[in-house]
Amino acid sequence: MSRTIVVMGHYGSGKTEFSVNLAMKLRETCDKLALLDMDIANPYFRSRERQKLLQDAGVSVIFNEYGYDIAEDLPAITAKVRGPLENPEFTTIVDVGGNDSGARIINQFRKYFVSEETERYLVINGNRFETDTLEGAMFHLEQIQEEIRLNVNGLINNTHMLAETTVEDVIKGHELCRQVSRETGIPIVWDTCNEKLIDKLAETAPDYEEYKVFPIQLYMRPTWLDVTF
């Protein structure tokens, strides 16, 4: 695992949900872990909304200068994000905004993301309009890479329908990411799957041995979407 992990993707890909789940998982093995919420493009589903959950688990959450959301959050990033990026003792997850416009914030801190110790992941939701085809997924990949002038070096299959996600959704997303991987040479790093569906996925998915399953919980869903499986 690299010291810095940058998480990017289309709006609605679930990159923030993945970032929070990754932070909760890595906290089991990392003594010092930070999650940098660099999403200044979208006011919904930002990892800072789970600040207490993460900090109670021992994860440092850094976003704006105030350390909490105000009525209208300013579209700016605090210089405090440089702290864990410059401290070699920290593992750092960077949750950036959606699309190429959201990923643009990376350019401001680009020197931290060019080293071999950085992984740049693209989260793909095969059920998301505009990334549900090979052409659409490739378009957003190319747009993001062009904007940040850095290559994505890992794909995350995060195909979902929130609490209504099925095993078939995960399988569909894996096939889509496999097509993107074949076109680009970028490997699939993980296939996210609700932890309650993993056994069924193992029984159902063709070539299951190729899957790199990452168990996921729905930390970010609002209460009005709280539907049990």
Number of C-alpha atoms within 10 A of each C-alpha: 9 13 19 25 21 20 25 31 29 25 21 20 26 25 28 29 22 25 25 27 21 17 23 18 14 18 18 11 9 16 12 17 24 25 28 27 23 25 26 21 19 13 11 11 18 24 26 24 15 14 20 13 14 21 13 9 13 18 23 19 23 26 25 23 14 10 12 13 13 9 5 7 12 11 12 14 18 14 12 13 22 13 12 22 22 10 12 12 13 18 22 28 27 24 27 29 27 25 20 21 15 21 26 21 20 20 14 10 14 14 10 15 19 14 12 9 12 18 21 20 22 28 30 32 31 28 20 19 14 17 24 17 18 17 12 15 25 19 14 20 25 14 15 25 17 13 17 18 14 15 16 21 16 18 25 27 31 28 31 26 15 15 15 11 16 18 21 14 18 27 22 19 25 27 14 22 29 19 16 22 16 11 11 13 12 18 17 21 17 18 24 25 25 21 13 12 16 17 10 11 20 15 10 13 17 11 8 13 9 11 19 16 20 20 18 22 16 16 16 19 14 9 7 6 10 11 10 6 10
